[in-house]
Amino acid sequence: MDVNRLDLLRELAERGSVTAVAEATGRTPSAVSQQLKVLEREAGMPLTERSGRGLVLTSAGHALARSAADVAIALERATALWDEFRNDPSGEVTLLTFPTIGAALLPGVLTDLQSIAGLQLRATDLDPELAEFADLTSDYDIVLAHTMPGVLPWGGRGLRAVPLLTEPLDIGLRADHRLAERAYVTPADLVDETWLGVPPGFPFERILHAIEEQAGRRTNVGQRFSDMRIIEAFIEAGLGIAFVPRFTSGAVPESIVLKPLRGVASARQIVALVRPDVAERLAVRTVLDVLVSHAARLEQAYSAV
């Protein structure tokens, strides 16, 4: 069977529609459909079937798509072994980050990678909902994702998750707030405050629900933002309190104080998500090693303070 056609079948399994596969691979939908029909003839059995106006995989199609993933991993592993033999981690690596970790890690990572000839890291940013991070690995080699400890929305997807940081989430208060002199705060201290929340579906929302459960009543979320700079501006203006990442939010203004939260778990896991075949590439492994190194330095820098 042709490897490229197998890869199209795998893409259909992951993306869910011929149109999405066509857009991702630079083909027309009719060209994708034709290649899948050729693969069916090679396989000797139906791999797809009609569902409404689209195509879905049959059970045989799903089985072959899983085999296609194994083939892709084997090919990338062979290429990586040859690259190691030549000591050549060259090539382009695409990376998607969410804003706070991007600002904290990527400048140093890119600076280090400049010394490796032929390796180019192309990075961009987006802050998607929790469930969307895994889907983005179809379009980017590395996706930096965050989630609550123990919550793995990408479980069962076959992705490799490389741990980078476990980051405490402190409570950001204006310096003249009634709780600003406390060594730490509890759910009972915070439940009646006006909160600056995140969009529904974002990871921090789960901690707010835990505070409500612990305190026995609902919180008041006045505004919702995904950008930490906006949240900090609202805290400074006295318009609410919010979760502020301890390591990756950068230097907060002097008019804001950060207090640890006790009584509920308040932290997030930051990981790098990679498809298993992509993870075999020497260039991708090189970028991951540098990311892990810089994440460790960031955590050590705050632990030393």
Backbone bond lengths (Angstrom), bond angles and torsions (degrees), N, CA, C in turn:
res aa  C-N    CA-C-N  psi(-1)  N-CA   C-N-CA  omega(-1)  CA-C   N-CA-C  phi
1 M - - - 1.466 - - 1.526 109.71 -
2 D 1.312 114.97 146.45 1.459 120.49 -178.76 1.536 109.96 -73.68
3 V 1.334 115.82 130.68 1.466 121.04 -177.17 1.520 111.38 -62.85
4 N 1.317 117.01 -39.40 1.466 119.84 -179.05 1.527 112.08 -64.84
5 R 1.335 116.97 -37.07 1.460 119.46 177.13 1.532 110.62 -69.47
6 L 1.319 116.10 -38.37 1.470 119.07 175.26 1.519 111.08 -59.18
7 D 1.326 115.17 -38.76 1.460 119.21 -179.96 1.533 111.04 -65.87
8 L 1.333 117.21 -35.85 1.465 120.05 176.26 1.525 111.04 -63.91
9 L 1.325 116.25 -38.79 1.468 119.76 177.74 1.519 110.41 -64.08
10 R 1.306 115.89 -42.02 1.464 119.62 177.23 1.522 110.81 -62.21
11 E 1.321 116.84 -42.26 1.467 120.44 178.57 1.532 110.64 -61.40
12 L 1.326 117.12 -39.54 1.464 119.89 178.19 1.517 110.70 -63.77
13 A 1.326 117.11 -39.50 1.464 120.65 178.04 1.529 111.08 -62.15
14 E 1.329 116.53 -36.62 1.463 120.25 -175.55 1.526 112.65 -86.04
15 R 1.324 117.18 -35.83 1.464 120.62 -173.20 1.523 113.11 -95.87
16 G 1.316 117.35 -23.57 1.447 119.90 170.83 1.512 117.23 90.37
17 S 1.326 119.07 -10.86 1.465 119.84 179.97 1.524 109.80 -151.86
18 V 1.340 114.78 151.30 1.464 120.66 177.40 1.522 110.36 -63.52
19 T 1.339 116.45 -37.56 1.466 120.02 179.92 1.522 111.12 -61.26
20 A 1.349 117.04 -44.10 1.466 120.73 179.33 1.520 111.21 -64.75
21 V 1.339 116.71 -38.67 1.466 120.23 177.65 1.522 110.43 -64.47
22 A 1.333 116.06 -42.41 1.465 120.32 179.69 1.520 111.06 -61.20
23 E 1.328 116.98 -45.19 1.466 120.75 179.86 1.519 111.04 -62.55
24 A 1.333 116.81 -40.39 1.471 120.50 -176.48 1.518 112.50 -72.92
25 T 1.325 117.02 -29.15 1.470 120.18 -174.65 1.518 113.72 -105.16
26 G 1.338 117.47 1.59 1.460 120.50 177.86 1.512 113.84 72.33
27 R 1.325 116.66 28.35 1.456 121.69 177.49 1.523 109.94 -114.20
28 T 1.315 116.09 172.63 1.459 120.45 170.50 1.529 108.18 -88.44
29 P 1.334 118.24 154.71 1.467 119.80 177.05 1.528 112.59 -56.84
30 S 1.332 116.90 -37.86 1.473 119.09 -179.97 1.524 111.25 -65.76
31 A 1.335 117.26 -36.69 1.467 120.31 178.26 1.524 110.67 -65.85
32 V 1.332 116.59 -40.26 1.471 120.25 177.70 1.525 109.59 -62.99
33 S 1.330 116.71 -46.43 1.462 120.53 -179.39 1.524 111.63 -60.41
34 Q 1.334 116.38 -40.58 1.461 120.22 179.62 1.525 111.67 -63.49
35 Q 1.334 115.89 -42.87 1.466 119.85 179.24 1.525 111.46 -65.07
36 L 1.325 116.85 -36.26 1.466 120.28 177.72 1.527 110.77 -67.84
37 K 1.340 117.35 -35.29 1.463 120.51 177.07 1.528 110.75 -65.80
38 V 1.340 116.52 -40.38 1.465 119.97 176.71 1.525 110.26 -61.77
39 L 1.341 116.68 -42.31 1.463 120.89 178.70 1.531 110.72 -62.37
40 E 1.333 117.18 -38.45 1.463 120.49 177.00 1.524 111.03 -61.23
41 R 1.342 116.78 -41.47 1.459 119.73 178.37 1.526 110.63 -64.04
42 E 1.332 115.68 -39.94 1.468 119.44 177.64 1.521 111.31 -64.75
43 A 1.331 116.22 -37.91 1.465 120.81 -178.20 1.522 111.74 -76.82
44 G 1.320 116.67 -26.64 1.456 120.44 179.11 1.511 114.70 80.59
45 M 1.336 118.21 16.19 1.468 121.74 177.73 1.522 109.08 -159.23
46 P 1.348 117.16 159.14 1.472 119.50 -179.95 1.534 111.90 -64.60
47 L 1.318 114.92 131.77 1.460 120.79 177.02 1.522 111.94 -107.51
48 T 1.327 116.74 -19.86 1.463 121.74 178.88 1.518 108.98 -133.45
49 E 1.336 114.75 162.14 1.456 121.14 175.00 1.512 109.13 -148.39
50 R 1.314 115.53 158.00 1.458 120.77 -178.93 1.522 110.78 -72.26
51 S 1.338 115.03 139.13 1.459 122.02 171.88 1.520 106.31 -140.47
52 G 1.328 116.92 103.27 1.455 119.68 -173.05 1.512 109.12 65.49
53 R 1.326 116.22 -125.80 1.467 121.07 179.97 1.531 112.14 -96.96
54 G 1.332 116.95 3.11 1.457 119.61 -176.15 1.515 112.81 -120.15
55 L 1.337 115.26 -173.81 1.457 123.36 177.85 1.518 109.44 -113.69
56 V 1.329 116.02 141.66 1.463 121.80 171.44 1.523 107.68 -128.37
57 L 1.307 116.32 160.67 1.458 120.59 -179.27 1.519 111.09 -79.99
58 T 1.315 115.64 142.42 1.457 121.10 168.87 1.527 108.41 -77.66
59 S 1.329 116.89 175.86 1.469 119.01 177.21 1.527 110.34 -62.14
60 A 1.341 116.50 -36.97 1.467 119.28 176.07 1.522 111.08 -65.99
61 G 1.346 115.97 -37.13 1.462 120.34 177.91 1.520 111.90 -63.13
62 H 1.334 116.03 -42.59 1.467 119.73 178.15 1.529 110.73 -63.03
63 A 1.331 116.53 -41.95 1.467 119.99 -179.82 1.522 110.95 -62.96
64 L 1.335 116.21 -43.33 1.456 119.40 179.93 1.523 111.32 -69.75
65 A 1.340 117.64 -33.33 1.468 120.52 176.71 1.524 110.70 -63.03
66 R 1.333 116.32 -39.27 1.473 118.89 176.81 1.526 110.10 -64.81
67 S 1.340 116.99 -39.32 1.462 119.69 176.59 1.521 110.89 -64.93
68 A 1.340 116.33 -35.61 1.466 120.20 177.95 1.522 110.82 -61.11
69 A 1.326 116.16 -37.53 1.473 119.35 177.15 1.523 110.29 -63.59
70 D 1.341 116.70 -41.38 1.471 120.10 178.34 1.529 110.71 -62.80
71 V 1.342 116.22 -40.03 1.466 120.19 178.18 1.525 110.82 -62.79
72 A 1.341 116.00 -43.98 1.461 120.26 179.92 1.523 111.21 -61.75
73 I 1.340 116.51 -40.84 1.464 120.39 178.11 1.523 110.63 -62.85
74 A 1.334 116.73 -44.70 1.472 120.69 -179.29 1.518 111.59 -62.50
75 L 1.334 116.67 -41.15 1.467 120.05 179.64 1.524 111.35 -65.63
76 E 1.345 115.95 -44.29 1.465 119.09 179.35 1.530 110.68 -65.86
77 R 1.333 116.72 -34.91 1.467 119.73 179.25 1.526 110.50 -66.06
78 A 1.320 115.95 -40.76 1.466 119.37 178.62 1.524 111.19 -64.81
79 T 1.342 115.86 -42.04 1.463 119.79 177.62 1.524 110.88 -63.49
80 A 1.341 115.84 -40.32 1.464 119.98 -179.32 1.521 111.26 -65.35
81 L 1.334 117.31 -38.55 1.463 120.22 178.18 1.530 110.68 -62.79
82 W 1.327 115.99 -40.17 1.458 119.42 178.27 1.526 110.94 -67.88
83 D 1.344 117.02 -39.52 1.464 120.46 176.66 1.525 110.94 -62.61
84 E 1.346 116.46 -39.50 1.467 119.28 177.40 1.525 110.84 -64.61
85 F 1.324 115.76 -40.56 1.464 119.84 179.12 1.521 110.08 -60.47
86 R 1.335 116.05 -38.90 1.470 120.30 179.73 1.529 111.59 -86.74
87 N 1.356 116.73 -4.51 1.475 121.92 -175.06 1.531 110.32 53.99
88 D 1.331 115.18 52.40 1.464 120.58 -171.89 1.538 110.76 -134.18
89 P 1.335 117.90 83.58 1.469 120.55 177.66 1.527 112.01 -84.65
90 S 1.324 116.03 47.93 1.460 119.34 -174.55 1.529 110.57 -86.31
91 G 1.335 114.49 167.84 1.452 120.75 178.32 1.515 111.12 122.73
92 E 1.335 115.05 171.97 1.461 121.03 179.59 1.523 110.09 -97.05
93 V 1.320 116.27 135.17 1.464 122.95 176.31 1.520 107.70 -120.24
94 T 1.326 116.72 126.11 1.463 120.42 178.08 1.521 109.21 -98.68
95 L 1.324 115.21 139.92 1.461 120.61 -175.65 1.524 109.72 -136.89
96 L 1.326 115.62 135.96 1.459 121.85 173.94 1.521 108.30 -112.80
97 T 1.321 116.11 129.28 1.463 120.58 179.49 1.514 109.67 -124.68
98 F 1.337 116.59 157.50 1.460 119.72 166.79 1.525 107.21 -92.49
99 P 1.335 118.83 157.39 1.471 120.71 -163.34 1.523 116.27 -57.14
100 T 1.339 119.24 -48.67 1.471 118.39 -171.44 1.524 112.47 -65.08
101 I 1.332 117.91 -44.72 1.461 118.93 -179.70 1.519 110.35 -70.37
102 G 1.335 117.13 -31.20 1.458 119.84 177.17 1.511 111.95 -61.96
103 A 1.329 116.35 -44.79 1.466 120.09 179.63 1.519 111.52 -66.37
104 A 1.329 117.18 -34.68 1.462 120.48 -175.30 1.529 113.08 -79.99
105 L 1.334 117.61 -33.50 1.463 120.11 -172.09 1.527 115.48 -109.04
106 L 1.321 117.11 -40.76 1.461 118.74 -165.34 1.527 115.44 -66.87
107 P 1.333 121.00 -35.95 1.472 117.00 177.30 1.522 113.31 -56.06
108 G 1.335 116.70 -44.49 1.465 120.03 178.72 1.514 112.56 -68.49
109 V 1.332 116.33 -38.51 1.459 120.62 178.95 1.526 110.45 -62.77
110 L 1.316 116.56 -47.49 1.464 120.00 179.95 1.526 111.56 -63.63
111 T 1.315 116.86 -37.72 1.463 120.17 177.89 1.519 111.05 -61.14
112 D 1.334 117.13 -44.12 1.462 120.62 178.92 1.528 111.81 -65.64
113 L 1.323 116.96 -38.59 1.461 120.35 -176.23 1.523 112.73 -71.75
114 Q 1.323 117.76 -17.92 1.464 120.59 179.34 1.524 112.49 -61.57
115 S 1.321 116.42 -22.40 1.466 119.48 -178.98 1.528 112.84 -81.51
116 I 1.337 117.04 -5.50 1.469 120.77 -178.67 1.525 108.43 -100.87
117 A 1.297 116.70 108.35 1.467 121.71 -175.99 1.524 110.93 -63.28
118 G 1.315 115.56 132.69 1.457 120.72 174.27 1.513 115.99 85.34
119 L 1.329 117.24 -4.46 1.467 119.80 179.06 1.529 108.60 -101.40
120 Q 1.323 116.61 123.86 1.459 121.98 179.68 1.520 110.05 -122.03
121 L 1.322 115.36 126.73 1.458 121.15 175.35 1.520 108.64 -102.81
122 R 1.333 116.72 121.29 1.462 122.84 177.77 1.524 107.15 -108.53
123 A 1.326 117.07 111.14 1.461 121.12 -174.45 1.519 111.25 -115.96
124 T 1.314 114.88 148.05 1.463 121.56 172.34 1.517 108.13 -145.74
125 D 1.350 116.84 170.67 1.461 118.94 -174.26 1.522 111.60 -125.46
126 L 1.326 113.63 153.09 1.451 123.45 177.27 1.521 105.89 -165.61
127 D 1.331 117.41 147.97 1.465 119.97 176.78 1.522 108.40 -122.82
128 P 1.332 116.65 82.67 1.466 119.71 -175.16 1.518 112.30 -81.57
129 E 1.324 115.84 172.13 1.446 120.02 171.30 1.523 109.51 -67.98
130 L 1.329 114.63 160.71 1.453 121.37 -173.24 1.525 113.10 -52.60
131 A 1.330 117.52 -45.41 1.458 121.01 -173.80 1.520 113.05 -72.58
132 E 1.331 118.15 -12.92 1.458 120.84 -173.84 1.525 113.69 -88.79
133 F 1.327 118.34 -15.67 1.463 120.24 -176.15 1.531 111.29 -57.17
134 A 1.344 117.01 -45.55 1.466 120.25 -175.50 1.518 111.10 -62.54
135 D 1.336 117.30 -39.66 1.469 119.99 -178.96 1.528 111.95 -61.53
136 L 1.324 116.75 -30.46 1.463 120.97 -175.41 1.526 113.00 -72.04
137 T 1.339 117.76 -14.07 1.470 120.02 177.51 1.521 112.03 -68.81
138 S 1.333 117.30 -13.61 1.464 119.17 174.97 1.524 112.01 -73.80
139 D 1.339 116.05 -19.42 1.463 120.51 -175.99 1.528 113.47 -113.13
140 Y 1.324 117.78 -14.92 1.471 122.00 -179.71 1.524 108.98 -130.96
141 D 1.335 115.69 145.01 1.468 119.70 179.38 1.522 111.14 -65.35
142 I 1.322 116.75 -42.78 1.468 122.67 -178.78 1.515 108.21 -128.04
143 V 1.328 116.82 132.33 1.460 121.62 175.70 1.533 108.12 -122.37
144 L 1.328 116.25 117.58 1.466 120.25 175.80 1.521 107.95 -82.22
145 A 1.328 115.73 123.17 1.462 121.89 -173.27 1.516 109.91 -128.17
146 H 1.335 115.88 156.93 1.464 120.17 174.31 1.516 109.75 -133.79
147 T 1.328 115.32 146.25 1.448 121.90 -179.25 1.516 108.61 -154.01
148 M 1.315 116.46 169.44 1.452 120.42 176.52 1.536 109.71 -78.33
149 P 1.340 118.22 147.02 1.469 119.87 178.62 1.525 110.96 -53.49
150 G 1.326 115.94 131.61 1.460 120.77 179.28 1.506 114.70 85.49
151 V 1.340 118.48 -8.13 1.461 122.13 178.49 1.522 107.77 -103.14
152 L 1.322 116.98 112.87 1.463 121.25 -175.90 1.528 109.52 -123.36
153 P 1.331 117.45 81.60 1.468 119.81 -177.88 1.511 113.66 -66.32
154 W 1.342 117.20 -14.96 1.463 119.98 179.40 1.531 110.92 -98.14
155 G 1.329 118.19 8.09 1.456 120.67 176.83 1.515 110.88 -61.52
156 G 1.322 116.82 142.96 1.447 121.07 -179.88 1.517 114.34 82.87
157 R 1.333 117.45 -2.43 1.466 120.17 -179.29 1.536 111.53 -91.18
158 G 1.326 117.38 -6.44 1.458 120.03 -179.35 1.503 114.21 78.42
159 L 1.328 117.88 11.11 1.459 121.33 -178.90 1.526 110.72 -81.87
160 R 1.313 115.29 152.40 1.469 119.86 171.40 1.518 108.34 -92.45
161 A 1.312 115.88 130.01 1.462 121.87 179.14 1.522 108.11 -113.50
162 V 1.323 116.63 110.10 1.467 122.50 -179.11 1.523 108.22 -93.44
163 P 1.348 118.84 114.37 1.468 120.51 -178.49 1.531 111.19 -65.48
164 L 1.332 115.51 135.81 1.461 121.11 175.91 1.517 111.59 -113.89
165 L 1.329 117.25 -53.07 1.462 121.31 -175.19 1.524 111.05 -146.82
166 T 1.327 116.30 148.07 1.458 122.01 158.78 1.522 105.38 -109.71
167 E 1.322 116.17 111.41 1.469 120.87 -170.14 1.523 112.03 -111.23
168 P 1.346 118.04 120.71 1.462 119.57 174.82 1.528 111.18 -63.14
169 L 1.312 116.17 146.03 1.466 122.83 174.49 1.520 107.78 -110.40
170 D 1.322 116.02 109.54 1.460 121.53 -179.83 1.521 110.35 -87.86
171 I 1.313 115.74 171.43 1.459 121.49 175.92 1.525 108.28 -99.79
172 G 1.331 116.07 120.82 1.462 121.25 178.57 1.518 110.98 -88.15
173 L 1.333 115.87 124.46 1.466 123.04 -179.42 1.526 109.71 -127.64
174 R 1.315 116.97 151.10 1.457 118.53 171.03 1.528 108.33 -67.92
175 A 1.336 116.16 147.72 1.467 121.11 -172.00 1.520 113.41 -60.45
176 D 1.341 118.54 -23.52 1.457 120.43 178.85 1.535 112.50 -98.80
177 H 1.324 117.42 13.57 1.458 121.78 179.22 1.529 110.11 -66.24
178 R 1.325 117.19 151.85 1.462 121.70 -178.05 1.528 113.22 -61.11
179 L 1.348 117.58 -21.99 1.464 121.18 -179.57 1.531 112.72 -99.41
180 A 1.322 117.84 3.55 1.466 121.24 -170.80 1.527 113.55 -65.26
181 E 1.319 117.76 -24.24 1.463 120.09 -179.28 1.518 113.15 -89.81
182 R 1.322 117.73 -6.73 1.463 120.98 179.90 1.525 110.88 -68.88
183 A 1.339 116.58 148.73 1.455 120.92 174.88 1.528 110.39 -73.19
184 Y 1.326 116.52 -30.77 1.461 122.51 177.62 1.523 108.14 -156.98
185 V 1.324 116.41 168.49 1.465 120.77 179.36 1.521 108.83 -127.10
186 T 1.344 115.24 161.73 1.461 121.86 -177.66 1.531 109.39 -125.22
187 P 1.335 117.64 166.99 1.468 119.46 176.40 1.524 113.31 -54.87
188 A 1.333 117.43 -38.41 1.467 119.97 179.90 1.523 111.54 -63.86
189 D 1.335 117.59 -32.33 1.469 121.31 177.89 1.532 111.61 -68.88
190 L 1.344 116.70 -28.02 1.462 120.40 -165.23 1.517 115.05 -108.10
191 V 1.313 118.09 -18.39 1.458 119.92 -168.37 1.524 112.63 -63.15
192 D 1.338 117.77 -28.33 1.465 119.67 -178.33 1.526 113.59 -93.20
193 E 1.329 117.10 3.06 1.454 121.14 178.51 1.530 111.28 -77.87
194 T 1.318 116.20 159.88 1.463 120.51 169.70 1.521 107.97 -83.02
195 W 1.327 115.69 126.31 1.465 121.09 -174.75 1.522 111.47 -102.91
196 L 1.319 114.36 147.99 1.462 122.14 167.73 1.519 105.49 -103.07
197 G 1.329 115.83 103.24 1.447 120.65 -173.03 1.516 112.97 -92.51
198 V 1.317 114.18 -174.88 1.466 122.39 176.02 1.522 107.84 -111.08
199 P 1.337 117.98 163.61 1.466 119.07 176.87 1.525 111.34 -57.54
200 P 1.329 118.05 145.23 1.475 120.73 177.90 1.522 110.91 -53.39
201 G 1.335 115.69 136.87 1.459 120.30 -179.54 1.514 113.46 97.29
202 F 1.346 117.62 -14.53 1.456 120.45 176.94 1.533 108.99 -79.10
203 P 1.358 117.63 151.27 1.461 120.36 -171.31 1.529 115.71 -56.37
204 F 1.342 118.92 -39.99 1.463 120.06 -174.42 1.525 112.45 -60.57
205 E 1.322 117.16 -22.30 1.459 120.92 -177.68 1.526 111.55 -58.59
206 R 1.327 116.59 -32.64 1.461 120.50 -178.27 1.525 111.71 -64.28
207 I 1.333 117.27 -34.91 1.466 119.63 -179.99 1.524 109.94 -69.81
208 L 1.319 116.97 -37.98 1.457 120.59 177.61 1.531 110.07 -61.54
209 H 1.331 117.24 -40.08 1.462 120.41 176.54 1.529 110.84 -64.27
210 A 1.339 117.08 -36.45 1.473 120.59 178.30 1.520 110.68 -66.62
211 I 1.332 117.37 -37.80 1.471 120.70 176.43 1.524 110.06 -62.89
212 E 1.321 117.53 -43.09 1.466 121.68 178.35 1.523 111.00 -61.19
213 E 1.338 115.95 -43.32 1.464 119.76 -179.59 1.521 110.99 -65.41
214 Q 1.329 116.82 -41.09 1.462 120.87 -179.44 1.525 111.42 -67.72
215 A 1.335 116.53 -40.41 1.466 120.66 -176.64 1.527 112.39 -84.75
216 G 1.317 117.65 -18.03 1.457 120.48 177.24 1.512 115.19 83.81
217 R 1.321 118.39 15.66 1.469 120.57 176.47 1.521 109.90 -157.70
218 R 1.328 114.80 165.53 1.450 121.54 -175.05 1.517 111.49 -77.16
219 T 1.340 114.74 152.35 1.464 120.83 174.51 1.533 108.89 -94.26
220 N 1.318 115.09 162.55 1.458 121.75 177.08 1.527 108.48 -106.12
221 V 1.342 116.44 109.80 1.461 121.18 177.98 1.522 107.67 -96.78
222 G 1.332 115.66 110.76 1.455 119.86 -176.10 1.520 113.19 -78.77
223 Q 1.341 116.61 -44.05 1.464 121.77 -178.55 1.526 107.93 -140.99
224 R 1.335 115.60 159.48 1.466 120.50 178.61 1.529 109.76 -130.49
225 F 1.348 115.41 126.33 1.461 120.56 179.35 1.525 109.30 -139.09
226 S 1.330 116.15 151.67 1.463 120.65 173.75 1.527 111.59 -100.64
227 D 1.322 117.95 -14.68 1.470 122.58 -175.70 1.523 109.86 -95.18
228 M 1.350 116.31 122.95 1.469 120.17 -177.61 1.519 112.47 -65.98
229 R 1.335 119.04 -29.62 1.464 119.92 179.42 1.534 110.69 -64.65
230 I 1.321 116.28 -39.12 1.461 119.41 177.08 1.526 110.25 -66.99
231 I 1.318 116.10 -43.44 1.468 119.91 179.61 1.516 110.80 -60.11
232 E 1.335 117.41 -44.14 1.466 119.99 179.23 1.526 111.28 -62.62
233 A 1.327 117.33 -38.86 1.468 120.15 178.56 1.524 111.07 -62.83
234 F 1.328 117.11 -38.32 1.458 120.28 179.04 1.529 111.45 -71.37
235 I 1.341 117.37 -36.53 1.474 119.77 175.28 1.526 109.50 -62.30
236 E 1.336 116.81 -46.36 1.470 121.05 178.95 1.528 111.89 -57.46
237 A 1.316 116.41 -35.41 1.464 120.93 -178.69 1.529 112.28 -80.24
238 G 1.337 116.79 -1.89 1.463 119.70 179.64 1.516 113.68 76.21
239 L 1.331 116.70 24.79 1.467 120.62 -175.27 1.525 113.08 -97.04
240 G 1.321 116.88 5.96 1.448 119.22 177.49 1.512 112.40 156.53
241 I 1.335 115.11 178.24 1.462 122.27 176.35 1.528 107.21 -118.83
242 A 1.338 116.61 165.23 1.469 118.60 -175.10 1.516 110.56 -160.72
243 F 1.322 115.06 163.16 1.460 120.99 169.93 1.529 108.81 -75.30
244 V 1.338 115.59 134.75 1.466 121.04 178.65 1.527 108.08 -129.29
245 P 1.320 119.47 120.55 1.468 121.81 178.48 1.534 110.60 -61.11
246 R 1.329 115.75 132.82 1.474 120.37 -173.42 1.522 113.23 -71.02
247 F 1.337 118.26 -39.87 1.457 121.19 -173.61 1.521 113.47 -92.72
248 T 1.314 117.30 -36.54 1.463 120.35 -165.47 1.526 114.76 -105.58
249 S 1.316 117.90 1.08 1.463 118.67 -179.32 1.525 112.05 -83.97
250 G 1.337 116.81 -7.24 1.466 119.34 -179.37 1.520 111.12 79.66
251 A 1.309 115.61 -166.66 1.468 120.75 -179.45 1.528 109.04 -78.46
252 V 1.331 116.40 110.94 1.464 119.03 179.30 1.528 108.91 -76.34
253 P 1.331 118.37 154.32 1.472 120.70 179.21 1.527 111.88 -59.21
254 E 1.328 116.37 152.65 1.468 120.54 -179.90 1.523 112.54 -63.02
255 S 1.307 116.68 -20.46 1.462 120.25 179.83 1.528 112.58 -79.44
256 I 1.345 117.29 -0.49 1.461 122.18 178.41 1.522 109.24 -118.73
257 V 1.326 116.49 135.48 1.464 121.74 174.61 1.523 108.37 -115.13
258 L 1.323 115.50 148.71 1.462 121.61 179.22 1.522 109.37 -112.37
259 K 1.331 115.95 131.43 1.457 121.50 -178.39 1.524 109.94 -123.63
260 P 1.349 117.48 133.09 1.466 119.76 175.28 1.528 110.52 -63.39
261 L 1.322 115.77 147.60 1.460 121.80 177.78 1.522 108.69 -104.31
262 R 1.331 115.41 128.08 1.462 120.87 176.19 1.522 109.73 -116.00
263 G 1.317 115.15 151.05 1.468 119.64 178.21 1.513 112.82 108.66
264 V 1.329 117.43 -25.91 1.470 122.24 172.31 1.524 107.49 -139.97
265 A 1.315 115.67 152.64 1.471 120.05 177.13 1.518 109.14 -67.28
266 S 1.332 115.92 125.60 1.462 120.65 -177.49 1.522 109.07 -132.36
267 A 1.305 115.33 83.18 1.469 121.21 -179.59 1.526 107.52 -158.53
268 R 1.313 114.89 165.43 1.454 119.77 174.77 1.521 109.53 -133.98
269 Q 1.317 115.81 150.57 1.457 122.51 174.03 1.525 108.52 -95.33
270 I 1.309 116.50 131.60 1.459 121.54 175.42 1.524 107.49 -112.98
271 V 1.324 115.89 124.59 1.460 121.46 -176.15 1.517 109.81 -133.89
272 A 1.312 115.33 162.84 1.464 122.29 171.04 1.518 107.52 -106.79
273 L 1.334 116.98 119.61 1.457 122.38 179.37 1.525 109.87 -95.79
274 V 1.333 116.03 133.69 1.465 121.54 -177.63 1.526 108.72 -143.41
275 R 1.331 117.13 138.59 1.459 119.90 172.40 1.530 108.31 -66.62
276 P 1.327 117.48 146.05 1.473 119.25 -172.55 1.520 114.31 -61.93
277 D 1.345 118.22 -33.56 1.461 118.77 178.09 1.523 110.51 -71.38
278 V 1.336 116.90 -40.95 1.468 121.21 179.35 1.533 110.14 -63.58
279 A 1.339 116.21 -34.90 1.466 120.40 -178.59 1.516 112.96 -64.94
280 E 1.328 118.16 -16.20 1.465 121.16 178.58 1.526 112.35 -78.56
281 R 1.327 117.88 -20.80 1.467 120.30 -176.86 1.524 110.52 -65.35
282 L 1.324 116.14 134.43 1.460 120.35 -178.23 1.528 111.05 -62.87
283 A 1.325 117.87 -37.96 1.462 120.03 179.27 1.523 111.01 -63.35
284 V 1.331 116.47 -41.33 1.465 120.49 179.22 1.526 110.45 -67.10
285 R 1.340 116.83 -42.82 1.473 119.57 178.68 1.518 110.93 -62.72
286 T 1.328 116.60 -35.68 1.464 120.25 178.60 1.526 110.82 -64.38
287 V 1.333 116.64 -44.73 1.468 120.21 178.24 1.531 110.26 -63.34
288 L 1.320 117.30 -41.88 1.467 120.29 179.51 1.530 111.26 -61.94
289 D 1.327 116.92 -40.97 1.473 120.09 178.63 1.525 111.03 -61.01
290 V 1.324 116.93 -41.41 1.463 120.47 179.87 1.531 110.19 -68.95
291 L 1.321 118.07 -38.79 1.461 121.20 176.25 1.526 111.38 -60.33
292 V 1.323 116.54 -46.93 1.466 120.87 179.48 1.519 110.43 -60.46
293 S 1.327 116.93 -42.74 1.458 121.31 -179.78 1.526 111.66 -62.08
294 H 1.325 117.62 -45.18 1.467 120.58 -178.90 1.528 111.68 -70.73
295 A 1.328 117.22 -33.86 1.467 119.69 176.15 1.522 110.49 -63.67
296 A 1.332 116.87 -40.52 1.462 120.40 178.25 1.527 111.17 -64.48
297 R 1.324 116.35 -39.90 1.468 119.56 177.84 1.530 111.31 -63.93
298 L 1.331 115.58 -40.31 1.458 119.23 179.80 1.524 110.79 -63.20
299 E 1.314 116.86 -44.39 1.462 120.38 -179.79 1.529 110.75 -65.51
300 Q 1.327 117.06 -40.79 1.465 120.90 179.23 1.514 111.29 -65.22
301 A 1.324 118.06 -37.09 1.465 121.51 -179.36 1.517 111.02 -62.45
302 Y 1.320 117.13 -39.81 1.473 119.45 179.80 1.518 111.67 -77.82
303 S 1.347 117.13 -31.27 1.455 119.99 178.32 1.522 110.93 -67.82
304 A 1.340 116.77 -27.54 1.461 120.61 -178.47 1.511 112.80 -79.84
305 V 1.357 116.73 -15.04 1.473 120.43 -177.48 1.532 110.25 -74.28
